[in-house]
Amino acid sequence: MPGPSHLFNVAALRGVEARATSALGDGFELMRRAGQAAWRELLQAWPQAQRIVVVCGPGNNGGDGYVLARHALMAGRQVEVFRLAEHAPRSELAMHACRDYEAAFGRVQSFEGHLPVADVVVDALFGIGLARAPDAQGNALIEAINRHEAPVFALDVPSGVDSDRGSVPGNAVFATRTLEFIAHKMGLHTGAALDHCGHTALASLDLAPGLVADTPAGAMLLRGDDLARWLHPRRRDSHKGANGRVLCVGGDFGGGGAILLCAQAALRCGAGLVDVATRKEHVPALLARTPEALAHAIDDEHGFDALAQRADVIAIGPGLGQEDWGRALHARCLASRKPLVLDADALNLVAISRQRLPADAVITPHPGEAARLLDSSTTQVQADRFGAARDLALRYRCTVVLKGAGTIVASSDRLPCVIDAGNPGMATGGMGDVLTGTIAALRAQGLEAFDAAGAGALLHALAGDAAAEDGERGLLPSDLMPWLRRWANPGART
C-alpha cells in the first residue's frame, strides 16, 4: 500500500485540517477536494457503476458525501442520497455541500428502513468523529448498509470504527474499500478495524507537504521495504561468532515442538549459533529435525548458568510450562542479566510473580497474555491496543510486541510501530514460537531491543504472507522457515 508511513490520531488530524483551511483561505476547499478525490477513487474502483447510493451523516463526513454525489450526478449517474430524518447537515460546510448537490437537482431522502438497489453504496455517515457505539437509528442504517449486496465505499473511515483505537464499540460498516483523507489514521491499521476497512487507499488532497510532515505522528506503519533499514548484507569476513549466539529455553514435557520451532526460526534468521536448553526426552527429536542446533538436556537449573553466560540473547517461553522445571529456568534467565525475549509461559510466570524485567527485554504477548500482565481482560486490551501496548511498556519497562491483527511494537521512549503485514492463517499454535526465535536472532546480530522487535515482527509477518500464497487455512508455523530466510536477505530476493 503506497503512501506515507506515519499514522495520526484524530486530534492531530483536526489540527492539520485547521491549518490547511487557513492556508487555503476557503473553508469549503478542503471538502471540495475530499469529495472530488472520493469520486475519482470510485470511478477507478467501479468504472461501470451507474446506480450510486450515498448515505450522508450530519457532519463534515456527510459533506464529503454530498460533494461526491454532486460529481456523480453531473457525470450522468443515477444518484440517491439518504440520511436519517434528524441528520440534516449541521456544520456550515456540510450545509454548503448539500445546497450545491440540491442545486444540481439532487434529491435527499430520509432513510425508512431499507436502501434501494445500487452498484455501489457510499458510506459518508459518521467519519473520524465517532468514538462510541452508534445510537439505535444509526445502528439501523449501518445494518442496512451491511445487508446491501453492492460493494461499500467508505469515506475516510468506515462508520462505527474508532479511528484512534481501531476498536468497534458497537455496530460498524463493513467496507469493501476505504479512502482515507489527508493522512493515515492510527486505528484503521490494527485490531477489529482491519475487518471493516477492506482495501485502503490515501488521498492527500494536494496539501502542502509541511502541513502533515510538521505534525507529530502517533505511530509508524512498517512495510516490507522497511526491512532493508536493518538487514544489511554481511561482510565477506563474517564468522559465526560475529552473528550472535541465541539460547532457546523451553520444551517441558509435551512442549518439545515449541522450542524446536523457536530454534529453527533463530537459525533461519541468521543467528550464528543456537543453543537449546530443554528436557532430555526432546533432544533426539530436536537433533533429528535440526542438527544445526546445539541441544542440551537440562533436567533442573543446575548446569544452566554456564549456557546462559555464553549466550548473547536468551529466548524463553516456548513450551516452558509453569511447573517447577519451567519456574526454575525462568528464575535463572531473569537472574542472568542477559538480553531476553519472553513469550508464552515466560510471560504467564511474569504475570504471576510480577518480577522485574531487564530494561532491554522484549515481551511478545498475545491479547490474552497482555490482559494477564495488565490485570485486565482481553476485551479491554482489544478495545485500545495502542493503550495496552503503551501500558505494558511502562509497567514492565521493556519493549512490547502486542501480537494480533496489526501487531503493535511499543516502548516507553520510541514512537510505536504497526506491522502492515500478516494474515489470518497465522492464527495457529506455534506462530508465536517462531516470532520469538526471529526476534532473538536479530537481537543477537546487533539490533537494539526496539529495532529487533520491529524488524522481527515485520519479517515474521512477511514470511507468513509469502507462505500463505498457497492458502491461509492450514498454514503451519514450519511453512514460514524458507520464507524467513528469503525475507531476512532483502538484497537477495527476486
C-alpha positions, 0 to 999 in steps of 0.5 A: 500500500503506497503512501506515507508511513506515519499514522495520526490520531484524530486530534492531530488530524483536526489540527492539520485540517485547521491549518490547511483551511487557513492556508487555503483561505476557503473553508469549503476547499478542503471538502471540495477536494475530499469529495472530488478525490472520493469520486475519482477513487470510485470511478477507478474502483467501479468504472461501470457503476451507474446506480450510486447510493450515498448515505450522508451523516450530519457532519463534515463526513456527510459533506464529503458525501454530498460533494461526491454525489454532486460529481456523480450526478453531473457525470450522468449517474443515477444518484440517491442520497439518504440520511436519517430524518434528524441528520440534516447537515449541521456544520456550515460546510456540510450545509454548503455541500448539500445546497450545491448537490440540491442545486444540481437537482439532487434529491435527499431522502430520509432513510425508512428502513431499507436502501434501494438497489445500487452498484455501489453504496457510499458510506459518508455517515459518521467519519473520524468523529465517532468514538462510541457505539452508534445510537439505535437509528444509526445502528439501523442504517449501518445494518442496512448498509451491511445487508446491501449486496453492492460493494461499500465505499467508505469515506475516510473511515468506515462508520462505527470504527474508532479511528484512534483505537481501531476498536468497534464499540458497537455496530460498524460498516463493513467496507469493501474499500476505504479512502482515507483523507489527508493522512493515515489514521492510527486505528484503521491499521490494527485490531477489529478495524482491519475487518471493516476497512477492506482495501485502503487507499490515501488521498492527500488532497494536494496539501502542502507537504509541511502541513502533515510532515510538521505534525507529530505522528502517533505511530509508524506503519512498517512495510516490507521495504522497511526491512532493508533499514536493518538487514544489511548484507554481511561482510565477506569476513563474517564468522559465526561468532560475529552473528550472535549466539541465541539460547532457546529455553523451553520444551517441558514435557509435551512442549518439545515442538515449541522450542524446536520451532523457536530454534529453527526460526533463530537459525533461519534468521541468521543467528550464528549459533543456537543453543537449546536448553530443554528436557532430555526426552526432546533432544533426539527429536530436536537433533533429528529435525535440526542438527544445526542446533546445539541441544542440551538436556537440562533436567533442573537449573543446575548446569544452566548458568554456564549456557546462559553466560555464553549466550548473547540473547536468551529466548524463553517461553516456548513450551516452558510450562509453569511447573517447577522445571519451567519456574526454575529456568525462568528464575535463572534467565531473569537472574542472568542479566542477559538480553531476553525475549519472553513469550508464552509461559515466560510471560504467564510466570511474569504475570504471576510473580510480577518480577522485574524485567531487564530494561532491554527485554522484549515481551511478545504477548498475545491479547490474552497474555497482555490482559494477564500482565495488565490485570485486565481482560482481553476485551479491554486490551482489544478495545485500545491496543495502542493503550495496552501496548503503551501500558505494558511498556511502562509497567514492565519497562521493556519493549512490547510486541502486542501480537494480533491483527496489526501487531503493535511494537511499543516502548516507553521512549520510541514512537510505536510501530504497526506491522502492515503485514500478516494474515489470518492463517497465522492464527495457529499454535506455534506462530508465536514460537517462531516470532520469538526465535526471529526476534532473538536472532536479530537481537543477537546480530546487533539490533537494539531491543526496539529495532529487533522487535520491529524488524522481527515482527515485520519479517515474521509477518512477511514470511507468513504472507509469502507462505500463505500464497498457497492458502491461509487455512492450514498454514503451519508455523514450519511453512514460514522457515524458507520464507524467513530466510528469503525475507531476512536477505532483502538484497537477495530476493527476486 
